Amino acid sequence: MEVNKDLVLKALSNVQDPDLRRDIVSLNMVKDIKIENKNIFVKVNLTTPACPLKDNIKTECVNEIRKIVGDEYSIQVEMGSTVTSHINEMKEKLLPGVKNTIAVASGKGGVGKSTVAVNLAVALAKDGASVGLIDADIYGPSIPLMLGVKDQPQMVGENPNTAKLIPLESYGVKLMSIGFLIDNDTPVIWRGPMASGAIKQFMTDVLWGDLDYLIFDLPPGTGDIQLTLVQTIPLTGAVIVTTPQDVALIDARKALRMFQRVNVTVLGLIENMSYFIAPDTGKRYEIFGSGGGKKAAEEMGIPFLGDIPINPLIRVGGDTGKPIVIADPNCEESKKIMEIARNMAAQISIRNINAPVIPKIEILNP
């Protein structure tokens, strides 16, 4: 039997992306096949570098090829990525080069939304994605502190009407926050339209370049500012952060309904402060209750992206500008956050692959 590219492709058509539920050949993920002597090389590009099942897919590729060619061939599978893009005319106008925009939201304050947003952004960057983060919490900007950035962004361009801000960067994440532009003790006393205008400027007047993911850390709640922002921002989707207790879950449901009303896909729910493991005994304490986030996600019909335990190091990381996924990458909390970031990236790919294609209507001259 002659081993050729068609034979290898036939073998790879048996490999499915578990999230997208289609084989990698029909998804156009197989980018290269080379056969030299007894060596087979295959390049596979997944829909995100943060794919949670990358190693499983690679192993399955090798196994399916092996079934056809036998043991006499050496098989090498290289895994790459081409992040899927949210197709949206407004997004292309406001943010050319940005593939996906994600809001991190909460129905109420105090659930650790900004901490989660920061760690998700850094986690995606650690996995190899190009990531930006906008601090959309105009009245309580915390991103500068949490990522240890004290500089001010520089301007490029001599014409004040066309000049752009260069985003600052920390741990591989491009950043913009009103906190970079005002003194720490200066309150932002603006009405809703001014705050929304500032966020829009963070999109249009900043040189973001090419990004796989641009994350917005939204203000807590579901009021006028939040509604205006989600209507202004061309979002790929949103994630909702909650804690296990009932009062937080009630507000999480309100946040879900807000996104539903403005036709924004909710990518999933994250439960923060889920439990605490005592460092001296290893005993687990469920301080705010147990399983509320997962149950609420099931009731709301949205994915449950994962839970994050309480760890004082998370708070320390936020205060010192060193997120826990950087400060202690091997701890349980960091592993949970990395898993959640990958689950979120998978949901973005599912949303983009399954998004309906709206045909352009060509208007003919009479």
N, C-alpha and C positions, 0 to 999 in steps of 0.2 A: 504493500500500500504506500503510495506516494504522499508524503506529508507536505501540504502546501497551505497557503493562507486561508483558502476557503475551508479547509478541514479544521483549522484552528478556530476560525470564526464560528463554525458549526458547533464546536465544543463550547465556546464561550457564550453561545446563545442559550445555553442551559444554566448560566449564572444569572441570578436575579438580584437586583437591588431591593433588599427587604423593605425599605421605606417607600420607594416609588412603585414597587410591585410590578416591575417590568424587567426584561432581560437587558443586560448591559450593551448588547449589540444593537437592539432596536432603539435604545436610548442614546446611541452614537457615542458611547463612552470609550470604545476601543479605538485608539488613535494611531497605533502602529503595530505591525507584526513583521518580524524579521526571522528568517530561517536560514541558518548557515551551518552546513555539515550536520552535526547532531545537536545544535544549539537553537533553542527557540526563545526569542525575546518578544514580549508583549508590553505595550504601554497602555494603561487604562487611566482615564481621567474621570474622577468622580465629580459630583456637583458641589463639593465643598472640601477644603482641606481638613475641616473639623468633622468629617464623617465618622459617626460613632462605630460603624461596622466595617471600617476600611480593612482591617486585618482579616476579618472573616471573608470578605469578598476576594481578597488576594489569595487566601488559601483555597477557596472554592475554584478560582480560575486555574490554579495549578492542578488541582485534583481533576477537573473536567478535561483539561488538555491531556493529562496523564492517562486517562481512561482510553483515549483514542491512539496516542502515539507510543504508549508503553514506557518501560523503564530505561530504554537505551538513549533517550533524549534528555538533555539538560534544559530545564525550563526556568526562565527568569521573567517575573512580572513586576514591572515598575508602576507604582501608584502615584498619579498626579491629581490635579484638580482644575476644573474650570467652573467657577462659581456661577450658578444660574442668576439671571437678572430679572427683576420686576419690571415689566414693560408698562410704562406709564408716561403719557405725553407731558404732564406737568412736572414729573420728576426729571425727565430729560432736560426740560427747560431750566429748572431751578438748580439741579445737581447733575450736570453732565459728567459722566465718568463714574458716578456712584451707582452700583448695581442694586443694592437693597437698603431700605431705611426701616429701622425697627424702633418702636417706642417701648420703653420700660416704664410701666405705670403702676399705680396703686390707688385703691379707693380711699385710702386714708394715710396720714403720716405715721411715722414711727415704726414702719415694718421693715426698714432697711433697704428701701428701693434703690437709693443712690449707691449703697455698698454693693448691691447685686449688679447694678448697671456697670459699675467700674470693673468688677471682677469678671463679668461676662465679656466685656470688651478686651481686657487683657488676656483672658483665656483664649478667645478667638485668634488674637494676634500671636499667642504662643504656638497655636496650631498651624500658623503659616498664612493666615488670612490678612488682607490689608484692611485696617479698621479705623474708623473715626468715631469720636464721641462728642456730642453736643450737650452741654449742661443747659437744658431748657427750663430748669427751675430758677427763673429769673430772681425771685424774691429770696431764695435761700440757696445760692450757688455753693456747692460743696466739692465739686470736682477738683479745683485747684489744690485744696488741702489733701484730699484722698489720694491724689497722684503726685503730690510733692512738687508742684510747679508754681514758682513765684515770679516768673518772667512775664513780660508783656509781649504780645504778638507784634511783629514788625509788619510794616506796610510795603507793598511793592507797586510801583507805578507812580509817575509824577502827577498825572491828572487826578485831582481829588474825586472826580465823578466816575472814574473807572478804576481807581486804586483798589487793591485787594489786600486782605489780611492773610498772613501766612500762619496756619495753625501751629500751635506748640505741640510738642510730642513727648510722651512718657511711656516707657516700656513697649515701644512699637505702636502706640495708639496716638493718632492725631487728635488734638483737643481744641475746643473752643468753649469759653464760658464768659459770662458777664463779669465773673470774679477776676478775670485777667485785666479788666479795663477800669475797675474802680478800686478804691481803697477798701481794706478789710472791714473797717468800721463804718463804711458809708452805706446806708440803707437805700434800696431801690424803691422809690415811692412813685410808682407808675400805675396808670389805669391799664385795664386789660388790652386794649388795642395797641398801646405802646409796647407792652411786653411781647405781644404776638409779632409786632413789627421787628423787634430786636431778633427774635428767633428766625424770622424770614431773612434778615440780613446775615445771620450766621450761616445761612445756606447759600445766599447769592453773592455775598461779598467776601467769601473766604475761599482761598485756593485749596480745595480738598483734593484735587487730582483724581486718580483712579482708586476707588475703594470697593472692596467686596461688600462691606457692611458699614453703615453709618447709624450709630445708636443714639437715640434721644432719651436723655434722662428727664422725664416729664415731672412737673410739679405734682404733689399728691392731690387726690380729690377728683371731683367730676364737675367742677363749676365752669364758669364762662371762659376762663383762660384755657383750661384743658380742652374744652370743646372747640374753641377757636383754633388752638394749635393743631389738633388732630384733623381739622378740616383744611388747614393751610398746608400741613406737611403731607406730601404724597407718600403715604406709608405702605411698605410691603406688608407689615403686620405689627402686632403688639404683643407683649407678654405682660402678665399681671402678677405682681408680687404681693403675697399675703403672709400672715402668720396663722397658726392653727386655731386660735380662739374664735368664737362665733362672731364677735363684734367686727373683727377684721374681715371675716369671710362674707358678712353681709355687705360690706363696702366693696369687696372684690366683685361681687355680683353686680353692683351698681356700675363699676368700671366696665365690666363686660357689656352691659346694656348700652353704655355710652358708645363703645366702639361699634356695636352692632347697628346703632342708629345712624352712624356716619359711614357704614359699609367698609369698616376696616377689619381685616382678618385677625382674629385672636389666635396667635401661634401656640399659646399654652399658658399654664399657671405654674408659678414657682412658690413653694412654701419655704419661707425663711424662719429661722429660730425654731426649728422643728423639735429639737431635743438637745439635751446637754449630757455629755459623758464626763463623769467626774475623773479628773486625771489621777487621783490617788487610788481609787477603787475600781475604776472602769465601769461603774454602775451607770445605767442610762436613766435620766430623769426627763420626763415629758412635761416641762414646766407649763406650757400653754395648751396642753391637750395633745391628742394623738389622731393622726389620719384625717384631720379636717380638710386640708388642702386637696388631697387625692379624691376624697368623697365629693367635695365641691366641684372639682374639675369634671368628674363623671356626671354629676347632676347638670352642669352647665353645657356638657357636650363638647368640651375642649380638652386637648392633651394635657396630661400632668407631666411637666418637664423634669420635676425632681424636687427634693427637699435638701435644705442646708442646715446642719446643726449649729447650735450656739457654741462659739469659741471666743474667749477673750482676745485671742490673737487677731481675729477679724476686726475687732474694734481698734486694737493697737495699730493694725495695718492702715486703717482709715485715718487715724490721727497722725501717723508718721509718714504717710505718703508712700507706703509699700504694701500693695494689696497682698492678701494671703496666698494667692496663687503664685506670687513671686517670692514672698517671705518664707513660706513653708510649703513647697509644691507637693510634698509627699504626705501631708496630713490628710485625714479623712475629709475635712471640709474642702480642701483644694481639689481633691479627686471628685467630690460631689459637684463642685462648680464647673470643673472641666467637662464632666458628663452632661450637665445641664446645658452648657454652651453648645456642645455637639448635638444634643437633642433639639435645641432651638434651630441650629443650622440645618438639621434634617427637615424640620417642619417648614423652613423657608424654601428648601428645594422642592418639597412636596407641593407647596402652594404655587410656586412658579411653574413647575412642570404641568400641573393640572389646571392652571389658569386658562380660562377660555380665550381663544384667539378671536379678537374682534376685527373683522375685515374692514379695510378702508373703503369708503364709498367714493367712487370717482364720479364727479359731476361733469357731464358732457355738455358742450355748448350746443344749443338748439340749431 
